[in-house]
Amino acid sequence: MQNELTGKNSIRDDEHKPAQTIIKQLEASNKKYRTLYETGKLVATETDVDKLLSLCMDKVVELTHAERGLIILFDDGDDISFQVARNLQKQDIESPDFQVSHTIIERVKQRRGPLYSLNAMEDPEFGVKKSVVNLKILSVICVPIMQDSDLLGVIYADNRKFSAAFNEDTCKFLASFAEQIAQAVRRALAMRALEKRMGQLEDQLRTRFKFEAIIGHSPKMIEIMELVAQVSDTEASVLIQGETGTGKELFAKAIHYNSSRRDKPFISINCGALPEQLLESELFGHERGAFTGAVATKIGKFGAAHGGTIFLDEIGEMQPALQVKFLRVLQSGEYAPVGSATNKQCDVRVIAATNQNLKALLEQGTFRQDLYYRLNVVSIEIPPLCERRDDIPVLIEHFLTKYSKEIGQAKIAISDAALSLLTMYDYPGNVRELQNIIRRATILTKTGQIEVANLPVDVVGQVKASGEKVWDFHQARNQVIENFEQQYLRSVLKQCRGGIRESARRANLDVKNFRLKLKKYGIDARQYVSGGDSTPI
């Protein structure tokens, strides 16, 4: 068949072509492959499937001058999992008139090799089909996206205006393009599959264990929620470690309310907020007259938590003498109220938390080793917010909704610059600090949108002092592309002395598209015209 890549009739004979023509073809070919190299560098860092396919589709149309294009990815069952198109609507693709294209795509899938047709209307296999005649399809090209022996998808393009729009060189080039993006496609598909799995797991955990108060979907947070789900309905003591403001009490509540003790009390106390004598009274209660001010008998936190859970925050602040009495409760469930000679019994589950390094306190002798091992049956490490930046936009969205309602306004938005800056800030105060920043900003904004000017000076200063640009990954990538385009446009205009048509031709761009790019970047072609006052055409 003459339109197969290996067909002898489609191979051009360059021997009789003028040298100037061959040189121009070589220059065009070199430019294409330079572009292929640059595109490869861009797609290598893109892990979002939709953005990756969109970028690749734009390059296919630009480099092949296709009128229409389509990239399809297949799942393990050989069904379509993703597709992106240019100048093709969904109804066009699903229309019976597109059948010839489906036939070509199926052939490429089966043979796992590229295919092109100089003129589908004259092709003995496709020309008789009604869809070819109706659509007046002339040039068609389709190549597989392969990695090793696996078929990941196909790239399809056609042209209804010109026959021979694609040739063997175009087919080879597009095959090289498909080969170059294959690894990026596989990585993006794997990332999407992982994100989907993590999303499903998160939904299952939140539905089953009601983790509504825990905001975040980073892999580390999902891992912690899985651990919480595992240990909740046990009697094991849990030690939660993490910096101040990471939400340790939220996880303690999640453990309690997903345990068999959920219908019993959840009692919380901060061990660092009270001096030793008052803390002992708060924990174990006291008898009337036990000390000055003890005018009545008081039940302690352990008594109030009977049958339920007690959460001891900042356990590292507890003094050694009180640690001994606390250890006794853990071992036997017995305790004595202050001023009482009678022991009481309690049935409580203990969850402790600290922002200190308890192992360091063990070495210093300020925390008992036996108590440490009693508490640390199950350890949960809550990462600081700066180590799970993926959760920052989610938390911001949550707090915006919350505080917009609080001040009685419609949902307050946030600018890209402010969001980018907040994503890069280190948050020494963790989630609590972010919460306060958003609450403050919703009050200060006068436009219904939080801007950088509404953020605290120390937040802005820390990011700027780090020397980082206030851009996320995609913004930074787009900035690199824009800088390249501006430099390239100015360079080609200079070479062509301001001639737009010649510059567009050398750039391998449509004249209209070339003018739009000049307008986008505010580039005046007239400044590159010899003499300075001619009008470029």
Secondary structure as a PSIPRED ss2 file (coil, helix, strand):
# PSIPRED VFORMAT (PSIPRED V4.0)

   1 M C   1.000  0.000  0.000
   2 Q C   1.000  0.000  0.000
   3 N C   1.000  0.000  0.000
   4 E E   0.000  0.000  1.000
   5 L C   1.000  0.000  0.000
   6 T C   1.000  0.000  0.000
   7 G C   1.000  0.000  0.000
   8 K H   0.000  1.000  0.000
   9 N H   0.000  1.000  0.000
  10 S H   0.000  1.000  0.000
  11 I C   1.000  0.000  0.000
  12 R C   1.000  0.000  0.000
  13 D C   1.000  0.000  0.000
  14 D C   1.000  0.000  0.000
  15 E C   1.000  0.000  0.000
  16 H C   1.000  0.000  0.000
  17 K C   1.000  0.000  0.000
  18 P C   1.000  0.000  0.000
  19 A H   0.000  1.000  0.000
  20 Q H   0.000  1.000  0.000
  21 T H   0.000  1.000  0.000
  22 I H   0.000  1.000  0.000
  23 I H   0.000  1.000  0.000
  24 K H   0.000  1.000  0.000
  25 Q H   0.000  1.000  0.000
  26 L H   0.000  1.000  0.000
  27 E H   0.000  1.000  0.000
  28 A H   0.000  1.000  0.000
  29 S H   0.000  1.000  0.000
  30 N H   0.000  1.000  0.000
  31 K H   0.000  1.000  0.000
  32 K H   0.000  1.000  0.000
  33 Y H   0.000  1.000  0.000
  34 R H   0.000  1.000  0.000
  35 T H   0.000  1.000  0.000
  36 L H   0.000  1.000  0.000
  37 Y H   0.000  1.000  0.000
  38 E H   0.000  1.000  0.000
  39 T H   0.000  1.000  0.000
  40 G H   0.000  1.000  0.000
  41 K H   0.000  1.000  0.000
  42 L H   0.000  1.000  0.000
  43 V H   0.000  1.000  0.000
  44 A C   1.000  0.000  0.000
  45 T C   1.000  0.000  0.000
  46 E C   1.000  0.000  0.000
  47 T C   1.000  0.000  0.000
  48 D C   1.000  0.000  0.000
  49 V H   0.000  1.000  0.000
  50 D H   0.000  1.000  0.000
  51 K H   0.000  1.000  0.000
  52 L H   0.000  1.000  0.000
  53 L H   0.000  1.000  0.000
  54 S H   0.000  1.000  0.000
  55 L H   0.000  1.000  0.000
  56 C H   0.000  1.000  0.000
  57 M H   0.000  1.000  0.000
  58 D H   0.000  1.000  0.000
  59 K H   0.000  1.000  0.000
  60 V H   0.000  1.000  0.000
  61 V H   0.000  1.000  0.000
  62 E H   0.000  1.000  0.000
  63 L H   0.000  1.000  0.000
  64 T H   0.000  1.000  0.000
  65 H C   1.000  0.000  0.000
  66 A C   1.000  0.000  0.000
  67 E C   1.000  0.000  0.000
  68 R E   0.000  0.000  1.000
  69 G E   0.000  0.000  1.000
  70 L E   0.000  0.000  1.000
  71 I E   0.000  0.000  1.000
  72 I E   0.000  0.000  1.000
  73 L E   0.000  0.000  1.000
  74 F E   0.000  0.000  1.000
  75 D C   1.000  0.000  0.000
  76 D C   1.000  0.000  0.000
  77 G C   1.000  0.000  0.000
  78 D C   1.000  0.000  0.000
  79 D C   1.000  0.000  0.000
  80 I E   0.000  0.000  1.000
  81 S E   0.000  0.000  1.000
  82 F E   0.000  0.000  1.000
  83 Q E   0.000  0.000  1.000
  84 V E   0.000  0.000  1.000
  85 A E   0.000  0.000  1.000
  86 R E   0.000  0.000  1.000
  87 N C   1.000  0.000  0.000
  88 L C   1.000  0.000  0.000
  89 Q C   1.000  0.000  0.000
  90 K H   0.000  1.000  0.000
  91 Q H   0.000  1.000  0.000
  92 D H   0.000  1.000  0.000
  93 I H   0.000  1.000  0.000
  94 E H   0.000  1.000  0.000
  95 S C   1.000  0.000  0.000
  96 P H   0.000  1.000  0.000
  97 D H   0.000  1.000  0.000
  98 F H   0.000  1.000  0.000
  99 Q H   0.000  1.000  0.000
 100 V H   0.000  1.000  0.000
 101 S H   0.000  1.000  0.000
 102 H H   0.000  1.000  0.000
 103 T H   0.000  1.000  0.000
 104 I H   0.000  1.000  0.000
 105 I H   0.000  1.000  0.000
 106 E H   0.000  1.000  0.000
 107 R H   0.000  1.000  0.000
 108 V H   0.000  1.000  0.000
 109 K H   0.000  1.000  0.000
 110 Q H   0.000  1.000  0.000
 111 R H   0.000  1.000  0.000
 112 R C   1.000  0.000  0.000
 113 G C   1.000  0.000  0.000
 114 P C   1.000  0.000  0.000
 115 L E   0.000  0.000  1.000
 116 Y E   0.000  0.000  1.000
 117 S E   0.000  0.000  1.000
 118 L C   1.000  0.000  0.000
 119 N C   1.000  0.000  0.000
 120 A C   1.000  0.000  0.000
 121 M C   1.000  0.000  0.000
 122 E C   1.000  0.000  0.000
 123 D C   1.000  0.000  0.000
 124 P C   1.000  0.000  0.000
 125 E C   1.000  0.000  0.000
 126 F C   1.000  0.000  0.000
 127 G C   1.000  0.000  0.000
 128 V C   1.000  0.000  0.000
 129 K C   1.000  0.000  0.000
 130 K H   0.000  1.000  0.000
 131 S H   0.000  1.000  0.000
 132 V H   0.000  1.000  0.000
 133 V H   0.000  1.000  0.000
 134 N H   0.000  1.000  0.000
 135 L H   0.000  1.000  0.000
 136 K C   1.000  0.000  0.000
 137 I C   1.000  0.000  0.000
 138 L C   1.000  0.000  0.000
 139 S E   0.000  0.000  1.000
 140 V E   0.000  0.000  1.000
 141 I E   0.000  0.000  1.000
 142 C E   0.000  0.000  1.000
 143 V E   0.000  0.000  1.000
 144 P E   0.000  0.000  1.000
 145 I E   0.000  0.000  1.000
 146 M E   0.000  0.000  1.000
 147 Q E   0.000  0.000  1.000
 148 D C   1.000  0.000  0.000
 149 S C   1.000  0.000  0.000
 150 D E   0.000  0.000  1.000
 151 L E   0.000  0.000  1.000
 152 L E   0.000  0.000  1.000
 153 G E   0.000  0.000  1.000
 154 V E   0.000  0.000  1.000
 155 I E   0.000  0.000  1.000
 156 Y E   0.000  0.000  1.000
 157 A E   0.000  0.000  1.000
 158 D E   0.000  0.000  1.000
 159 N E   0.000  0.000  1.000
 160 R C   1.000  0.000  0.000
 161 K C   1.000  0.000  0.000
 162 F C   1.000  0.000  0.000
 163 S C   1.000  0.000  0.000
 164 A C   1.000  0.000  0.000
 165 A C   1.000  0.000  0.000
 166 F C   1.000  0.000  0.000
 167 N C   1.000  0.000  0.000
 168 E H   0.000  1.000  0.000
 169 D H   0.000  1.000  0.000
 170 T H   0.000  1.000  0.000
 171 C H   0.000  1.000  0.000
 172 K H   0.000  1.000  0.000
 173 F H   0.000  1.000  0.000
 174 L H   0.000  1.000  0.000
 175 A H   0.000  1.000  0.000
 176 S H   0.000  1.000  0.000
 177 F H   0.000  1.000  0.000
 178 A H   0.000  1.000  0.000
 179 E H   0.000  1.000  0.000
 180 Q H   0.000  1.000  0.000
 181 I H   0.000  1.000  0.000
 182 A H   0.000  1.000  0.000
 183 Q H   0.000  1.000  0.000
 184 A H   0.000  1.000  0.000
 185 V H   0.000  1.000  0.000
 186 R H   0.000  1.000  0.000
 187 R H   0.000  1.000  0.000
 188 A H   0.000  1.000  0.000
 189 L H   0.000  1.000  0.000
 190 A H   0.000  1.000  0.000
 191 M H   0.000  1.000  0.000
 192 R H   0.000  1.000  0.000
 193 A H   0.000  1.000  0.000
 194 L H   0.000  1.000  0.000
 195 E H   0.000  1.000  0.000
 196 K H   0.000  1.000  0.000
 197 R H   0.000  1.000  0.000
 198 M H   0.000  1.000  0.000
 199 G H   0.000  1.000  0.000
 200 Q H   0.000  1.000  0.000
 201 L H   0.000  1.000  0.000
 202 E H   0.000  1.000  0.000
 203 D H   0.000  1.000  0.000
 204 Q H   0.000  1.000  0.000
 205 L H   0.000  1.000  0.000
 206 R H   0.000  1.000  0.000
 207 T H   0.000  1.000  0.000
 208 R H   0.000  1.000  0.000
 209 F H   0.000  1.000  0.000
 210 K C   1.000  0.000  0.000
 211 F C   1.000  0.000  0.000
 212 E C   1.000  0.000  0.000
 213 A C   1.000  0.000  0.000
 214 I C   1.000  0.000  0.000
 215 I C   1.000  0.000  0.000
 216 G C   1.000  0.000  0.000
 217 H C   1.000  0.000  0.000
 218 S C   1.000  0.000  0.000
 219 P H   0.000  1.000  0.000
 220 K H   0.000  1.000  0.000
 221 M H   0.000  1.000  0.000
 222 I H   0.000  1.000  0.000
 223 E H   0.000  1.000  0.000
 224 I H   0.000  1.000  0.000
 225 M H   0.000  1.000  0.000
 226 E H   0.000  1.000  0.000
 227 L H   0.000  1.000  0.000
 228 V H   0.000  1.000  0.000
 229 A H   0.000  1.000  0.000
 230 Q H   0.000  1.000  0.000
 231 V H   0.000  1.000  0.000
 232 S C   1.000  0.000  0.000
 233 D C   1.000  0.000  0.000
 234 T C   1.000  0.000  0.000
 235 E C   1.000  0.000  0.000
 236 A C   1.000  0.000  0.000
 237 S C   1.000  0.000  0.000
 238 V E   0.000  0.000  1.000
 239 L E   0.000  0.000  1.000
 240 I E   0.000  0.000  1.000
 241 Q E   0.000  0.000  1.000
 242 G C   1.000  0.000  0.000
 243 E C   1.000  0.000  0.000
 244 T C   1.000  0.000  0.000
 245 G C   1.000  0.000  0.000
 246 T C   1.000  0.000  0.000
 247 G C   1.000  0.000  0.000
 248 K H   0.000  1.000  0.000
 249 E H   0.000  1.000  0.000
 250 L H   0.000  1.000  0.000
 251 F H   0.000  1.000  0.000
 252 A H   0.000  1.000  0.000
 253 K H   0.000  1.000  0.000
 254 A H   0.000  1.000  0.000
 255 I H   0.000  1.000  0.000
 256 H H   0.000  1.000  0.000
 257 Y H   0.000  1.000  0.000
 258 N C   1.000  0.000  0.000
 259 S C   1.000  0.000  0.000
 260 S C   1.000  0.000  0.000
 261 R C   1.000  0.000  0.000
 262 R C   1.000  0.000  0.000
 263 D C   1.000  0.000  0.000
 264 K C   1.000  0.000  0.000
 265 P C   1.000  0.000  0.000
 266 F E   0.000  0.000  1.000
 267 I E   0.000  0.000  1.000
 268 S E   0.000  0.000  1.000
 269 I E   0.000  0.000  1.000
 270 N E   0.000  0.000  1.000
 271 C C   1.000  0.000  0.000
 272 G C   1.000  0.000  0.000
 273 A C   1.000  0.000  0.000
 274 L C   1.000  0.000  0.000
 275 P C   1.000  0.000  0.000
 276 E H   0.000  1.000  0.000
 277 Q H   0.000  1.000  0.000
 278 L H   0.000  1.000  0.000
 279 L H   0.000  1.000  0.000
 280 E H   0.000  1.000  0.000
 281 S H   0.000  1.000  0.000
 282 E H   0.000  1.000  0.000
 283 L H   0.000  1.000  0.000
 284 F H   0.000  1.000  0.000
 285 G E   0.000  0.000  1.000
 286 H E   0.000  0.000  1.000
 287 E C   1.000  0.000  0.000
 288 R C   1.000  0.000  0.000
 289 G C   1.000  0.000  0.000
 290 A C   1.000  0.000  0.000
 291 F C   1.000  0.000  0.000
 292 T C   1.000  0.000  0.000
 293 G C   1.000  0.000  0.000
 294 A C   1.000  0.000  0.000
 295 V C   1.000  0.000  0.000
 296 A C   1.000  0.000  0.000
 297 T C   1.000  0.000  0.000
 298 K E   0.000  0.000  1.000
 299 I E   0.000  0.000  1.000
 300 G C   1.000  0.000  0.000
 301 K H   0.000  1.000  0.000
 302 F H   0.000  1.000  0.000
 303 G H   0.000  1.000  0.000
 304 A H   0.000  1.000  0.000
 305 A C   1.000  0.000  0.000
 306 H C   1.000  0.000  0.000
 307 G C   1.000  0.000  0.000
 308 G C   1.000  0.000  0.000
 309 T E   0.000  0.000  1.000
 310 I E   0.000  0.000  1.000
 311 F E   0.000  0.000  1.000
 312 L E   0.000  0.000  1.000
 313 D E   0.000  0.000  1.000
 314 E C   1.000  0.000  0.000
 315 I H   0.000  1.000  0.000
 316 G H   0.000  1.000  0.000
 317 E H   0.000  1.000  0.000
 318 M C   1.000  0.000  0.000
 319 Q C   1.000  0.000  0.000
 320 P H   0.000  1.000  0.000
 321 A H   0.000  1.000  0.000
 322 L H   0.000  1.000  0.000
 323 Q H   0.000  1.000  0.000
 324 V H   0.000  1.000  0.000
 325 K H   0.000  1.000  0.000
 326 F H   0.000  1.000  0.000
 327 L H   0.000  1.000  0.000
 328 R H   0.000  1.000  0.000
 329 V H   0.000  1.000  0.000
 330 L H   0.000  1.000  0.000
 331 Q H   0.000  1.000  0.000
 332 S H   0.000  1.000  0.000
 333 G C   1.000  0.000  0.000
 334 E E   0.000  0.000  1.000
 335 Y E   0.000  0.000  1.000
 336 A C   1.000  0.000  0.000
 337 P C   1.000  0.000  0.000
 338 V E   0.000  0.000  1.000
 339 G C   1.000  0.000  0.000
 340 S C   1.000  0.000  0.000
 341 A C   1.000  0.000  0.000
 342 T C   1.000  0.000  0.000
 343 N C   1.000  0.000  0.000
 344 K E   0.000  0.000  1.000
 345 Q E   0.000  0.000  1.000
 346 C C   1.000  0.000  0.000
 347 D C   1.000  0.000  0.000
 348 V C   1.000  0.000  0.000
 349 R E   0.000  0.000  1.000
 350 V E   0.000  0.000  1.000
 351 I E   0.000  0.000  1.000
 352 A E   0.000  0.000  1.000
 353 A E   0.000  0.000  1.000
 354 T E   0.000  0.000  1.000
 355 N C   1.000  0.000  0.000
 356 Q C   1.000  0.000  0.000
 357 N C   1.000  0.000  0.000
 358 L H   0.000  1.000  0.000
 359 K H   0.000  1.000  0.000
 360 A H   0.000  1.000  0.000
 361 L H   0.000  1.000  0.000
 362 L H   0.000  1.000  0.000
 363 E H   0.000  1.000  0.000
 364 Q H   0.000  1.000  0.000
 365 G C   1.000  0.000  0.000
 366 T C   1.000  0.000  0.000
 367 F C   1.000  0.000  0.000
 368 R C   1.000  0.000  0.000
 369 Q H   0.000  1.000  0.000
 370 D H   0.000  1.000  0.000
 371 L H   0.000  1.000  0.000
 372 Y H   0.000  1.000  0.000
 373 Y H   0.000  1.000  0.000
 374 R H   0.000  1.000  0.000
 375 L H   0.000  1.000  0.000
 376 N C   1.000  0.000  0.000
 377 V C   1.000  0.000  0.000
 378 V E   0.000  0.000  1.000
 379 S E   0.000  0.000  1.000
 380 I E   0.000  0.000  1.000
 381 E E   0.000  0.000  1.000
 382 I C   1.000  0.000  0.000
 383 P C   1.000  0.000  0.000
 384 P C   1.000  0.000  0.000
 385 L H   0.000  1.000  0.000
 386 C H   0.000  1.000  0.000
 387 E H   0.000  1.000  0.000
 388 R C   1.000  0.000  0.000
 389 R H   0.000  1.000  0.000
 390 D H   0.000  1.000  0.000
 391 D H   0.000  1.000  0.000
 392 I H   0.000  1.000  0.000
 393 P H   0.000  1.000  0.000
 394 V H   0.000  1.000  0.000
 395 L H   0.000  1.000  0.000
 396 I H   0.000  1.000  0.000
 397 E H   0.000  1.000  0.000
 398 H H   0.000  1.000  0.000
 399 F H   0.000  1.000  0.000
 400 L H   0.000  1.000  0.000
 401 T H   0.000  1.000  0.000
 402 K H   0.000  1.000  0.000
 403 Y H   0.000  1.000  0.000
 404 S H   0.000  1.000  0.000
 405 K H   0.000  1.000  0.000
 406 E H   0.000  1.000  0.000
 407 I C   1.000  0.000  0.000
 408 G C   1.000  0.000  0.000
 409 Q C   1.000  0.000  0.000
 410 A C   1.000  0.000  0.000
 411 K C   1.000  0.000  0.000
 412 I C   1.000  0.000  0.000
 413 A E   0.000  0.000  1.000
 414 I E   0.000  0.000  1.000
 415 S C   1.000  0.000  0.000
 416 D H   0.000  1.000  0.000
 417 A H   0.000  1.000  0.000
 418 A H   0.000  1.000  0.000
 419 L H   0.000  1.000  0.000
 420 S H   0.000  1.000  0.000
 421 L H   0.000  1.000  0.000
 422 L H   0.000  1.000  0.000
 423 T H   0.000  1.000  0.000
 424 M H   0.000  1.000  0.000
 425 Y C   1.000  0.000  0.000
 426 D C   1.000  0.000  0.000
 427 Y C   1.000  0.000  0.000
 428 P C   1.000  0.000  0.000
 429 G C   1.000  0.000  0.000
 430 N H   0.000  1.000  0.000
 431 V H   0.000  1.000  0.000
 432 R H   0.000  1.000  0.000
 433 E H   0.000  1.000  0.000
 434 L H   0.000  1.000  0.000
 435 Q H   0.000  1.000  0.000
 436 N H   0.000  1.000  0.000
 437 I H   0.000  1.000  0.000
 438 I H   0.000  1.000  0.000
 439 R H   0.000  1.000  0.000
 440 R H   0.000  1.000  0.000
 441 A H   0.000  1.000  0.000
 442 T H   0.000  1.000  0.000
 443 I H   0.000  1.000  0.000
 444 L H   0.000  1.000  0.000
 445 T C   1.000  0.000  0.000
 446 K C   1.000  0.000  0.000
 447 T C   1.000  0.000  0.000
 448 G C   1.000  0.000  0.000
 449 Q E   0.000  0.000  1.000
 450 I E   0.000  0.000  1.000
 451 E C   1.000  0.000  0.000
 452 V H   0.000  1.000  0.000
 453 A H   0.000  1.000  0.000
 454 N H   0.000  1.000  0.000
 455 L C   1.000  0.000  0.000
 456 P C   1.000  0.000  0.000
 457 V H   0.000  1.000  0.000
 458 D H   0.000  1.000  0.000
 459 V H   0.000  1.000  0.000
 460 V H   0.000  1.000  0.000
 461 G H   0.000  1.000  0.000
 462 Q H   0.000  1.000  0.000
 463 V H   0.000  1.000  0.000
 464 K H   0.000  1.000  0.000
 465 A H   0.000  1.000  0.000
 466 S C   1.000  0.000  0.000
 467 G C   1.000  0.000  0.000
 468 E C   1.000  0.000  0.000
 469 K C   1.000  0.000  0.000
 470 V C   1.000  0.000  0.000
 471 W C   1.000  0.000  0.000
 472 D C   1.000  0.000  0.000
 473 F H   0.000  1.000  0.000
 474 H H   0.000  1.000  0.000
 475 Q H   0.000  1.000  0.000
 476 A H   0.000  1.000  0.000
 477 R H   0.000  1.000  0.000
 478 N H   0.000  1.000  0.000
 479 Q H   0.000  1.000  0.000
 480 V H   0.000  1.000  0.000
 481 I H   0.000  1.000  0.000
 482 E H   0.000  1.000  0.000
 483 N H   0.000  1.000  0.000
 484 F H   0.000  1.000  0.000
 485 E H   0.000  1.000  0.000
 486 Q H   0.000  1.000  0.000
 487 Q H   0.000  1.000  0.000
 488 Y H   0.000  1.000  0.000
 489 L H   0.000  1.000  0.000
 490 R H   0.000  1.000  0.000
 491 S H   0.000  1.000  0.000
 492 V H   0.000  1.000  0.000
 493 L H   0.000  1.000  0.000
 494 K H   0.000  1.000  0.000
 495 Q H   0.000  1.000  0.000
 496 C C   1.000  0.000  0.000
 497 R C   1.000  0.000  0.000
 498 G C   1.000  0.000  0.000
 499 G C   1.000  0.000  0.000
 500 I H   0.000  1.000  0.000
 501 R H   0.000  1.000  0.000
 502 E H   0.000  1.000  0.000
 503 S H   0.000  1.000  0.000
 504 A H   0.000  1.000  0.000
 505 R H   0.000  1.000  0.000
 506 R H   0.000  1.000  0.000
 507 A H   0.000  1.000  0.000
 508 N C   1.000  0.000  0.000
 509 L C   1.000  0.000  0.000
 510 D C   1.000  0.000  0.000
 511 V H   0.000  1.000  0.000
 512 K H   0.000  1.000  0.000
 513 N H   0.000  1.000  0.000
 514 F H   0.000  1.000  0.000
 515 R H   0.000  1.000  0.000
 516 L H   0.000  1.000  0.000
 517 K H   0.000  1.000  0.000
 518 L H   0.000  1.000  0.000
 519 K H   0.000  1.000  0.000
 520 K H   0.000  1.000  0.000
 521 Y H   0.000  1.000  0.000
 522 G C   1.000  0.000  0.000
 523 I C   1.000  0.000  0.000
 524 D C   1.000  0.000  0.000
 525 A H   0.000  1.000  0.000
 526 R H   0.000  1.000  0.000
 527 Q H   0.000  1.000  0.000
 528 Y H   0.000  1.000  0.000
 529 V C   1.000  0.000  0.000
 530 S C   1.000  0.000  0.000
 531 G C   1.000  0.000  0.000
 532 G C   1.000  0.000  0.000
 533 D C   1.000  0.000  0.000
 534 S C   1.000  0.000  0.000
 535 T C   1.000  0.000  0.000
 536 P C   1.000  0.000  0.000
 537 I C   1.000  0.000  0.000
